[in-house]
Amino acid sequence: MPGRNGNGGRGPGDASCNGEADTGNPGGPEGTGTHVFTGDSLFPGGVGNTQKDPERFRSLIDDVEERIFGALPDETWVYPGHGNDTTLGVERPHLGEWRERGW
């Protein structure tokens, strides 16, 4: 069942949806497991563009860490608003780097 977790874009109140899917193809993006549609909040390699505003960046990365990485397993497939798919397990090790670079 999809859920709204309060994060999915670049601004306050934006949301992402996540849910369980079983399409008979375990292990792939179309397979059994958790999937999250992150809009413009999370991409391979970092969070969305906050226009170099440190306060907006802090707010977005805090929300992404708490509401996505803190709530979902590494096997979760991530579908950003555009670009390539990824998994939380691929991206999780880089959270500190993203915070340090500020984008």
ABEGO torsion letter per residue (X at the ends): XBBBAGBABABBGBBBBBBBBBAGBBGBAABBEBBBBAEAABBBGEBBBAGGBAAAAAAAAAAAAAAAAAABBAABBBBBABEBBBBAAAAAAAAAAAAAAGX
